[in-house]
């Protein structure tokens, strides 16, 4: 049984990834973070700070596949200071042990307009966090070209999902509905959104990491191809939650004004342009390669979130 290691093992994506790897791929799973917690009974825990190259090397020693799912709080300076170092240490350590490397990525580096986003979309970041993610993705692509170890990139658009999923959609719409409050929509309600169900992102990453011919490529993780506007998504969510379909739209100027006083809103400011346009994230490559993969529909995902709430699951 192959040893598979998750770097940054406490976030929502990593937890769902550990569940899927343990269910379908391996019982030899190592979870690495500063304070790792078991997901499966057979998991091995390894404490390490990815900013420390020696600790990172020790953490991946003997691995067959290494997944980089590390996250940081939405703090631009922290991203600039820590993320590239963490990734470089992870790549160096993985190369030293000869493992495959699966990098979980987002779309911050893509143009924030209505063009179709494919695996070949040119990077065009608008803000500092986007530039950090572009530099990190470029680092992984260089490692891929180097050819010393198998490398893949698995990219996801904005999340929505259960548990501790963090996204604008969760915080402004789904968390409000769960609390019986009126949902809020950022910027516009008539543009198409591409949202990925977080367990689907993790299941897709697990599939890629266990498919030898998936390495050496960038992949868009699978999304529901039936794109909805926020008006449609919020109306559907309210229906599933059995609540009034009313919601409010927060204009961009209000969010930009709030950014002056709110550090949290300030950190999201560079993403606001993408809510003015249709967001069309294309995952055809993945669904064509893995036709048996069952993508969770929006209605199915929202129903699962409601059912978790009814069971008192955080």
C-alpha positions as CSV (number, residue, x, y, z in Angstrom):
1,X,0.0,0.0,0.0
2,X,1.4,3.4,-1.0
3,X,2.2,6.0,1.6
4,X,0.3,9.2,0.8
5,X,1.0,12.4,2.7
6,X,-1.1,15.5,3.0
7,X,0.8,18.7,3.8
8,X,-1.5,21.2,5.5
9,X,-3.9,18.6,6.8
10,X,-6.4,20.5,8.9
11,X,-8.4,22.6,6.4
12,X,-11.7,21.5,4.9
13,X,-10.2,20.4,1.6
14,X,-7.6,18.3,3.4
15,X,-10.0,16.7,5.8
16,X,-12.3,15.7,2.9
17,X,-9.2,14.5,1.0
18,X,-8.1,12.3,3.9
19,X,-11.6,10.8,4.1
20,X,-11.6,9.9,0.4
21,X,-8.0,8.6,0.3
22,X,-8.8,6.4,3.3
23,X,-12.1,5.2,1.8
24,X,-10.9,4.4,-1.7
25,X,-7.1,4.5,-2.1
26,X,-4.9,3.8,0.9
27,X,-4.8,2.9,4.6
28,X,-1.3,4.3,4.8
29,X,-1.9,8.0,5.2
30,X,0.2,10.6,6.9
31,X,-1.4,13.9,8.0
32,X,1.1,16.8,8.4
33,X,0.5,20.2,10.0
34,X,1.5,22.0,13.1
35,X,-1.4,20.4,15.0
36,X,-2.6,17.4,13.0
37,X,-5.8,15.5,13.9
38,X,-6.8,12.0,12.8
39,X,-9.5,11.7,10.2
40,X,-9.3,8.0,9.7
41,X,-8.4,5.5,12.5
42,X,-5.3,4.3,10.6
43,X,-3.9,7.8,9.9
44,X,-0.4,8.6,11.1
45,X,0.1,12.1,12.5
46,X,3.2,14.2,11.9
47,X,3.8,17.6,13.5
48,X,5.8,20.0,11.2
49,X,6.0,23.6,10.3
50,X,6.2,23.9,6.5
51,X,8.3,27.1,6.9
52,X,11.1,24.9,8.2
53,X,12.8,22.9,5.4
54,X,14.2,20.2,7.7
55,X,10.8,19.6,9.3
56,X,9.2,19.5,5.8
57,X,11.8,17.0,4.5
58,X,11.2,14.7,7.5
59,X,7.4,15.0,7.1
60,X,7.4,13.6,3.5
61,X,10.2,11.0,3.9
62,X,9.2,7.7,2.3
63,X,6.0,9.1,0.7
64,X,4.8,7.9,-2.7
65,X,2.4,10.8,-3.2
66,X,2.5,14.2,-1.5
67,X,-0.5,16.5,-1.6
68,X,0.0,20.3,-0.9
69,X,-3.3,21.6,0.5
70,X,-1.8,24.1,3.0
71,X,-3.8,27.3,3.6
72,X,-3.2,30.6,5.3
73,X,-5.6,33.2,6.7
74,X,-6.7,35.9,4.2
75,X,-3.9,38.2,5.0
76,X,-1.9,39.5,2.1
77,X,1.3,40.1,3.9
78,X,1.2,36.7,5.4
79,X,0.7,35.2,2.0
80,X,3.6,37.1,0.5
81,X,6.0,36.2,3.3
82,X,5.0,32.5,3.9
83,X,3.2,30.8,1.0
84,X,6.1,30.7,-1.5
85,X,8.5,29.5,1.2
86,X,6.1,26.7,2.3
87,X,5.6,25.6,-1.3
88,X,9.4,25.7,-2.1
89,X,10.1,23.6,1.0
90,X,7.4,21.1,0.0
91,X,8.7,20.8,-3.6
92,X,12.3,20.4,-2.4
93,X,11.3,17.8,0.1
94,X,9.2,15.8,-2.3
95,X,12.0,15.8,-4.9
96,X,14.4,14.6,-2.3
97,X,12.2,11.6,-1.5
98,X,11.2,10.9,-5.1
99,X,7.5,11.1,-4.6
100,X,4.7,12.4,-6.8
101,X,3.5,16.0,-6.0
102,X,-0.2,17.0,-6.3
103,X,-0.7,20.8,-5.8
104,X,-4.1,22.0,-4.9
105,X,-4.6,25.5,-6.4
106,X,-7.3,28.2,-6.8
107,X,-8.2,30.7,-9.6
108,X,-6.9,33.9,-8.1
109,X,-4.3,34.3,-10.9
110,X,-6.9,34.1,-13.7
111,X,-8.4,37.2,-15.4
112,X,-11.5,38.4,-13.5
113,X,-13.7,38.7,-16.6
114,X,-16.2,36.6,-18.5
115,X,-13.9,34.6,-20.7
116,X,-14.1,30.8,-20.4
117,X,-11.5,29.5,-17.9
118,X,-9.6,26.4,-19.1
119,X,-6.4,24.8,-18.0
120,X,-4.6,26.9,-20.7
121,X,-6.0,30.2,-19.5
122,X,-3.1,32.8,-19.2
123,X,-2.4,34.1,-15.7
124,X,-3.4,37.8,-15.3
125,X,-3.6,38.5,-11.6
126,X,-5.2,41.8,-10.4
127,X,-4.1,42.0,-6.8
128,X,-1.3,41.0,-4.5
129,X,-2.8,37.7,-3.4
130,X,-3.4,36.9,-7.1
131,X,0.2,37.6,-7.8
132,X,1.3,35.3,-5.0
133,X,-0.8,32.5,-6.4
134,X,0.5,33.1,-9.9
135,X,4.0,32.9,-8.7
136,X,3.3,29.7,-6.8
137,X,1.6,28.0,-9.7
138,X,4.5,29.1,-11.9
139,X,6.9,27.5,-9.4
140,X,5.0,24.2,-9.7
141,X,4.9,24.4,-13.5
142,X,8.7,24.8,-13.5
143,X,9.0,21.7,-11.3
144,X,6.7,19.9,-13.7
145,X,8.9,20.9,-16.7
146,X,12.0,19.9,-14.7
147,X,10.8,16.3,-14.8
148,X,12.6,14.9,-11.8
149,X,9.4,13.9,-10.1
150,X,5.8,13.5,-11.3
151,X,3.8,16.7,-10.6
152,X,0.2,17.8,-11.2
153,X,-1.9,20.9,-10.5
154,X,-5.5,20.5,-9.5
155,X,-7.3,23.8,-9.6
156,X,-10.7,24.8,-8.1
157,X,-13.0,27.8,-8.4
158,X,-14.8,29.3,-5.4
159,X,-16.0,26.8,-2.8
160,X,-19.4,26.1,-1.4
161,X,-19.9,23.2,1.0
162,X,-20.5,21.7,4.4
163,X,-18.6,21.9,7.6
164,X,-16.0,24.7,7.9
165,X,-15.9,25.6,4.2
166,X,-14.8,29.2,3.9
167,X,-16.0,31.3,0.9
168,X,-18.0,34.4,0.2
169,X,-20.9,32.2,-0.9
170,X,-20.9,30.3,2.3
171,X,-20.5,33.3,4.6
172,X,-23.0,35.7,2.8
173,X,-25.6,33.2,1.6
174,X,-25.5,29.8,3.2
175,X,-24.5,30.7,6.7
176,X,-27.2,33.4,6.7
177,X,-29.8,30.9,5.6
178,X,-28.6,28.4,8.3
179,X,-29.1,31.2,10.9
180,X,-32.5,32.1,9.6
181,X,-31.3,35.4,8.3
182,X,-31.6,37.2,5.0
183,X,-28.9,36.2,2.5
184,X,-26.7,38.8,0.9
185,X,-25.2,38.6,-2.6
186,X,-21.9,40.4,-3.5
187,X,-21.9,43.0,-6.4
188,X,-24.5,41.5,-8.8
189,X,-27.1,38.7,-8.8
190,X,-27.4,38.2,-12.6
191,X,-23.9,36.9,-13.5
192,X,-23.2,33.2,-13.8
193,X,-21.1,31.6,-11.0
194,X,-18.9,28.5,-11.1
195,X,-18.9,27.0,-7.6
196,X,-17.3,23.7,-6.6
197,X,-18.7,21.5,-3.8
198,X,-15.7,21.0,-1.5
199,X,-16.1,17.2,-1.1
200,X,-16.1,17.0,-5.0
201,X,-12.8,19.1,-5.1
202,X,-11.2,16.7,-2.6
203,X,-12.5,13.5,-4.3
204,X,-11.3,14.8,-7.6
205,X,-7.8,15.6,-6.1
206,X,-7.7,12.0,-4.7
207,X,-8.6,10.5,-8.1
208,X,-5.8,12.6,-9.8
209,X,-3.2,11.7,-7.2
210,X,-3.9,8.0,-7.8
211,X,-3.9,8.2,-11.6
212,X,-0.3,7.9,-12.9
213,X,-1.1,9.5,-16.3
214,X,-2.7,12.5,-14.6
215,X,0.7,13.8,-13.6
216,X,2.6,16.2,-15.8
217,X,-0.7,18.2,-16.4
218,X,-2.9,20.9,-15.0
219,X,-6.5,19.9,-14.2
220,X,-9.7,21.8,-13.4
221,X,-11.5,20.0,-10.7
222,X,-15.1,19.0,-11.5
223,X,-18.0,21.5,-11.1
224,X,-21.7,21.2,-11.8
225,X,-21.9,22.3,-15.5
226,X,-25.3,23.8,-14.9
227,X,-24.0,27.3,-14.0
228,X,-26.4,29.4,-12.0
229,X,-26.6,33.1,-11.3
230,X,-26.6,34.2,-7.7
231,X,-30.2,35.0,-8.1
232,X,-30.9,31.4,-9.1
233,X,-28.5,29.9,-6.6
234,X,-29.9,31.9,-3.7
235,X,-33.5,31.1,-4.7
236,X,-32.7,27.4,-4.9
237,X,-30.9,27.5,-1.6
238,X,-33.9,29.3,0.1
239,X,-36.2,26.6,-1.4
240,X,-34.1,23.8,-0.1
241,X,-33.8,25.4,3.3
242,X,-37.5,26.1,3.4
243,X,-37.1,29.8,3.8
244,X,-38.2,33.0,2.2
245,X,-36.5,33.6,-1.1
246,X,-35.7,37.3,-0.4
247,X,-32.1,38.4,-0.4
248,X,-30.1,41.7,-0.7
249,X,-27.4,42.7,-3.2
250,X,-24.4,44.5,-1.7
251,X,-23.2,46.9,-4.4
252,X,-19.5,47.0,-5.2
253,X,-19.1,50.6,-4.0
254,X,-20.5,49.6,-0.6
255,X,-18.0,46.8,-0.2
256,X,-15.1,49.1,-1.3
257,X,-16.2,51.7,1.2
258,X,-16.4,49.0,3.9
259,X,-12.9,47.9,3.0
260,X,-11.6,51.2,4.4
261,X,-12.7,50.2,7.9
262,X,-12.9,46.4,7.8
263,X,-9.6,44.3,7.4
264,X,-11.7,41.3,6.4
265,X,-13.5,43.1,3.6
266,X,-10.2,44.8,2.6
267,X,-8.6,41.3,2.0
268,X,-11.5,40.4,-0.3
269,X,-11.4,43.7,-2.3
270,X,-9.2,42.4,-5.1
271,X,-11.7,39.6,-5.9
272,X,-14.7,41.9,-6.3
273,X,-14.3,42.4,-10.1
274,X,-14.9,38.7,-10.7
275,X,-18.5,39.1,-9.3
276,X,-19.3,41.7,-12.0
277,X,-18.8,39.2,-14.8
278,X,-19.9,35.7,-15.6
279,X,-17.5,33.3,-14.0
280,X,-17.1,30.3,-16.4
281,X,-14.8,27.7,-15.0
282,X,-14.6,24.7,-17.4
283,X,-13.9,21.2,-16.1
284,X,-14.6,19.3,-19.3
285,X,-11.1,17.9,-19.4
286,X,-11.6,16.2,-16.0
287,X,-15.1,14.9,-16.7
288,X,-14.0,13.5,-20.1
289,X,-11.1,11.7,-18.6
290,X,-13.1,10.4,-15.6
291,X,-16.6,9.9,-16.9
292,X,-17.6,7.7,-13.9
293,X,-16.9,10.6,-11.5
294,X,-20.3,11.7,-10.1
295,X,-20.4,15.5,-9.7
296,X,-22.7,16.8,-7.0
297,X,-25.5,19.0,-8.3
298,X,-26.2,22.3,-6.6
299,X,-29.5,20.9,-5.3
300,X,-27.8,17.8,-3.9
301,X,-25.1,19.9,-2.2
302,X,-27.5,22.4,-0.7
303,X,-29.7,19.5,0.6
304,X,-26.7,17.9,2.3
305,X,-25.8,21.2,4.0
306,X,-29.4,21.5,5.2
307,X,-29.4,17.9,6.5
308,X,-26.2,18.5,8.4
309,X,-27.7,21.6,10.0
310,X,-30.7,19.5,11.1
311,X,-28.4,16.9,12.6
312,X,-26.5,19.7,14.5
313,X,-23.3,19.1,12.6
314,X,-21.0,22.2,12.6
